[in-house]
Amino acid sequence: MSRAAKQRRVGILQQADFDTEKANTDNFEDMSYDAGSVKPNKNIIFNNTSLTSTGGFIPKQTMAYIDATSGLKSIDFTGPATLPHLALHFAAALQSVTSEAATTPFQKVLTPAVDTDMPDFTSGGYLFSIATENINGSDGEILDSAILDTFTLSVDFNSEGYAKLAKISGKWVGKSMQTALDLTGTWVAQDNTFYNDTAGFSISTSGITSISDYCKKRYTLTINNNVTVDCRANSAPANYLLSPTIQTTVSLPYDTTTYAFMADYAAGTQGSITLSSGSTGASGFLEIISYGKLTVDPRGYDGDFESIDLTMTHNVDTSASKSLSVTIADAKDRTW
């Protein structure tokens, strides 16, 4: 009998280092991803060799080469942004935690490691094991030493119901994937506290045309790490390289106030965009500050109406000394 997509489970645990992946007996934290979005990919590479003394134009079975080791393994996902796990996703994407408070709600500040240097995953970094199963007995898989290749946080402020909640999406990549496992550990249930539920968001800008808690349509933060392999051990990945780009987009109504962003775009003005919810020091607080310049003409359309769409490409701001700052109070002590 076929298994429903919503019967699949996905869990996460942080690893101690690159070579200490979690096992099928560990107690993974349950994560809430959208049913049907979780797609493990073992990235098996199939080649047909082109050698002399083989003859013919159709590849021969004996000339096939299969590589199950070299390629990065991955798991795609989409889902709601939840209080217990949003910080884990940002740690996996940004690879730097500036601080974590010692007492509840354990407020954390995260910034991109690559603002200052390339992380060396053989001696540090934020690495995770991602587990998934459906049959409960034989189809368990664990992606080892995983980080986020791509990560997006988005909010559609004009949507209703489930669609209005803040969403995350992306791709986990790792050095290897354990397969055909019986995940016998205890799955640890987590509180599904959503963002943009009863507590909404505000958006403000600085440096460029100033707005504060202005009418907004959509917000998107996209981190693309462009992860590649750096060094191998027995053909398997032994370290990663990141070549990241970070971009923030905000869609606003077209009016006399927002039209002024056209001048900021034309002048290449440095500025910041802040998305925030809640109060600092209280559980549920989230603040994301994006630093950079508007790099795309802001004129846009939202159906039949004109809009101003801010597209900020991040750079390391001279005053802030960072390209992005994420502050999260999630009542989770991660001992970071």
N, C-alpha and C positions, 0 to 999 in steps of 0.2 A: 504494500500500500504506500502511496506517495506521502511524503512528509510536507507539511505546510511550511512556507518560508518563515512565518512568524514563530514556528517551533524552534528555529535555530537560536543558539545562544552564542554570545560573544563576551569574552572577559579580558581583563587586562591586569598585569602585575609589572611593577618596575624591577628591572634586573640590577644586580650589584655591579656587573661589568659586562664587557663585550662577549666573554666566553662562558658566562654562567647563566645560561638560559633556564627558564622555568620548566618544570616537568608536569606530566599528566596528573600527578598526585597533589599538585599545589592547589590552593584555594583562590581561584580567580575572582576578581570583582566583576559582577555582572554589569554590562554596559547596554544602553538603550540605543540601538541603531534601527533604521527603517527596515522592515521585513522586505526581503528581495534585493537589498542594496549591498549585502555583504558578499563579496566575490573573491575568494582566495585564488591566487594565481601562482603556480609553482614555477612558471617561466622556464619550461623545458625547451631547449634550443635544438631544433632539427635542421641538419644540413645534409645536402647531397654533394659529396665530393666530386670534383672534376679532375680525374687522374688519367694518365696514359694507360694503355693496355686494358681498358674496360670496354670499349666499343659501344656503338649504338647511341641513340639520342634520348632514350627514356632511362631515367636513373635506375641503377640496379640495387636490389635489396642489400647486397654486400657492401655497397659503397655509401650507405647511410651512416651519418655520424650524429649521435645523440649526446647532448651535454645537459645533465641535470644538476650541475653544481655551480657553474660560473655566474649565471644570471641572478639578479636580485629577485627574491620572492616578494609577493605583495598581497594586500587585502584592501579592496575598495570599500567605501562606506558612505552613507549619508544618515542623518538622524537629527533629533533635537539636541540643542546644547543644554546639558544638565549640570546642576551645581556641583555634584561630587566629582565630575570627570573633566570639566572644561580646562582646569589648570593642567591636568595630565597631558591633554592634547597640545596646549600651548608649550609646555616643557618639551614635548617630543618634536615640535616644529621649530622652536626658537633656540633650544639647547643651552639656555642660561637662566638660572633663577638668581636674581640679585639679592633677595631676602625673603624670609618667611618668619612671621611673628611666632614667639614661643608659646603663646597662649591663644585660646579660642577667641575669635574665629580663624586664627592662623592665616592672617592676611599675607598674600604673596605678591612679589613684584617680579615680573619676567621681562627680559629684553633679549634681542638677538645676539647670540654669541659672536656671530660674524661681524658685528659692529666693530669689534676689536681684533679678533683672530679666528682662525679656523679651529674648531674643536678637534681634539685627537681622541677618537673613540676607543683606542686601545688602553687609554689611561683615564678616561672620564666620559662626560656626556650623559644624557638622559635617554636610556635604552629600555625597551619594554618587550615583554612577551605577550602576544595577542593570541588568545585561544578561541576556537570556535568548534561547535559540533551541532548535529541535528538528531542523529539516530540514537544517541546516548549509549554507546557501547563499542563502536568500531570505526566511526568516521571522524573522530576528533583530530584537529590540526592545531599546531602551535607555530606561529611565526616568531622566529628568534631574533634577538638583538634589533628590534624594530624602532625606527624613527619615522617621522612623517615626511614624505616626499612632497606632497601638496596638502594644504589645509586651508579651508575657507569657512569663515563665520559670516552669516548673512541674516538680515532681518527685513521682512516686508511689512512695513508699518500700516499699510492699507488693507492687509488681509484680515480674515476673520477665522475664528475657531483655531484648529490645530495649525493652520497655515500661517498664523500670525506669530507663532513662537520662533525664537532665534534658532537657526539651523546651522549644523556643521556638516562638512563633507570633506573627503580627501582620500589619500592613499597611504597606507602603511607600507614600508619596505623593510626587508630584513635579509640577513645573510643566509638563512636556511629555513626550511619548513618541516617540522615533524609531522608525520601523517599516520593514518590508520590507528589512532590512539583511542583508548578508553579513558576519558577524563574523569577520574574517580575522586578528585578533590571536591570539597564543598563549595558550591557557588555562593558568593557573598552578595546578597541583595543590597541594592543601593537606593537611596531616596531619589525619586524622579522629580526634583524641583526644577522647573523650567525657567528660562529667561524670556522676558517680554510676556509674562503671564499676567498676574495682577499688578506687578511692579513694572512700569514701562521704562523706556530709555529717553535720554535727552542727548542732543547733539549740539556742540558748540565749536567755534573756530577761533584761531588766534593767529596774528601775523598777517594773514590775508583778511579779506572783508569779514568783519565780526558779526556772527550770529550767535544767539544763545537760546536754547530750548525752542528753536524755530520749527515750523511745520516741516516734516520730512516724509519722504516716500519710501526710500529703500536705503539700506546700508550694506556694504560688503567689504570684508577684509580678506585678501587672498595672499597666502604665503606659498611661493613655489621654490622649493629648495634645490630642484634639479640634482638629486642625489646620484652620484656615480661611485664606483668602487675605486678605492685607493689601497693597493697592496692586496695580495691573496695568500692564503695558506692552503696547500693541496687543492688549488683551483678555486676554493671558496673565498668569498669576500672576507677580508681581515680588517678593513677600515673603510670609512666613507669620506667622500669629499662633497661639500655643499657649494653651489653656485646660485645663491638665492636672489629672488626679486620679490618685493613686497609692494602691494598696491591697495589703496583704500578708495572706494567709490561711494558717493552719497548723491542721491537724487532728491532735488528740491523743487518747489514750485517756481515757475518763471514769473518774476515780479520785479519791481524797481529795486528792492533790496538785494535780491540774489543776482540780478544782472551785473552788479558791481564785481562779481567774481570774474567776469570777462576781462577786466583790466588786470587782475592778479595773474591770470593765465598769460596774457600778452607780455607782462613785465617779468615773468618768471619769479614771482615773489615767493620767498620761503615762508612757510606757515605750518599750522598744525590743525588737525581735526580730532575732536574728543567725543567718544561715545561713552555714556555713563549711565549707571542704574544703581539706586540705593545710596546708602551713606557709608563713607569710609569707616572702617573698624567694626561694621556690622555684617553679620553673615548675609551673603547674597550680593554684597557690593562688587561691582564690576566697572572698571574704567580702562578704556583703551585709547591711548594718545598716539596718533600717527603724525610723523614729521616728514615734510618733503615739499615738493612743488606740484602745481597743477600742470599736467603734461598732455592733456587732451582738451580740445575745444569744448567748453561746457555746454554749448547749445545741444538740446536733445528734445525728444518727444516721448510723451507718456500717453499712448493712444491718440486721442484727438487733441490733446493739449500739449503745449510747449512746456519744457522743463529745463532746469539748470542741473547738469550732471557733473559733479566734481570728481575728477579722477586724479588722485594724488599718488605719485610715484615716490616711494620713501627714499630718504637719504639720511646720513648721520648729521643731525642738526648741530651747529656749532655751539649753541648755548646749552642744549640739553645733553649733548654728547651721546646721543642714541638716535636710532631711526624709528623705534617703536617701543612703547612702554605699556605693559598689561598688568593691572592690579586686580587681584581676585581674593575675596574673603569667602572661603567655602566650608569653614568649620572642619576641615580635614588636615590632620597633622601628618604631613608627608616626610617629616624630618629632613627637609631640604636645608 
